[in-house]
Amino acid sequence: MTSRFEAAHNLVDYPGGPEPLHGHSYKVEAVLESKDLQRYDLAVDFTVAQKALDAIAAEFDYKYINEHSWFAKRNTSAENLARYFAERLETSGVLGWTEVAEVTVWEGPKNRATWQPDKR
């Protein structure tokens, strides 16, 4: 599943001080996994899961990510955004027993970071 959003941010905890405010065209890719199939021989209902992913992306669309409450004491890095999306999807209640395998956040067409939840 993928979703997109446009947003501004700047890393505050950064060598040499905060980096300048700038924006990105973000792309979020979520990979889901399941050991078993659910009703109708599906691991997950993509329509419902996609709506959840899009709703999370809408929290940031055309906004300043640093003002989001989850980032109050965190850098607004692609790594932390991927973690946020993974955690929100896991707790959304729409995945059934399907789990988030990984979330990748792209900052434009070249730079990306992937978060894989700890499944210990």
N, C-alpha and C positions, 0 to 999 in steps of 0.2 A: 504494500500500500504506500502511496505517496501523497504528500500534501505540500503546499507552497504558501509562503507569506513574505511580505516585504517589511523590513524593520530596521531601526537604527539601534546602535549600541556603542559602547566603548569599554574596553577592559580597564578597570580601575586599579587593580593590583597587577601592575605590569612593570617590567624593568624600565627605569628612567621616569616613572610616574605614569599617571593615567594616559592612555592613548587618546587621540582626538576622536570626537564623535564622528561616526560614519555609518553607512547603511549597506545592507546586502539584500539580494534576492535569495531567500532561503528555500531549500528543498529538504523535506523530511521523508525518509524512507523507513518504514517499520516492517520488520520480518517477524512473523508469528510462527509458533510451532506447537504441535500437539502430538501426544503419543497415541491418542485415541480419537476416533471420529464421534461426533455428537449426532443429534437428530438429523435426519435427511442425509446421512453420510458426509457431513461437513465437519471440518475442524473448527471453522469460525464463519459466521455470517459476514461476508465482506462489506455488505451494504451498511450494516450496523457499526462495524469496526471502522469503516471509512468515515462515517459521520462523527464518531468519537475523535478520530485523528484530526479531522477538519475543525472540530470545535476547539481542540487544544491549539491548533495553529491560529485560529481566530483571536485567541487571547493576545497574540503578538502582532497581528497584521496591522501595518502602518502605525506602529507604536514604538516607544523607546523602551527596549527590553529591560534596561537597568531599573525602571520604575515598577516592574512586576514584583510582587511581594516575595516570591520564591528566591529572587536574586538579591534580596536585601543585603546578605553577607556573602555573596558568591560572585565570582566573575561571570560575565555573560558570554562565556566561550562556547564554541560549537559543542565541545565535550559536555559541558553542563546543560546545554539545551537538549542534547540527545538523552542525557540522563533524565531530565525533567519529563520529556515526552514518554520515555519508557515507563517511568513511575506512574504517570497519569494514565497511560493506557492500561497498565496492570490493575490499577484501582478503579477503573471506569465502570466495572461491572458488566461490560458487554462481551468480554472474551470467553466466558464460560470457563472451561478448564484449559483453554489455549493460553499459552504464555508468550510474552515478548522475548524473542531470541536476541534481537538487537535492534537498535535505532541508529541510523546514520543521519547526520545533519550536514548539509552542504551550504557553505557560505559562497554563493556564486558557483560558477562552473568548474572551478579548479580545486578548491579546498574543502575537505570534509573531515569529520570526526565520527567515530562509531562508539556507542556505549553498549556493552553487553551486561545485562544484570547478572549478579552473582547468584548462581543456582545451587550453592552448597547445601 
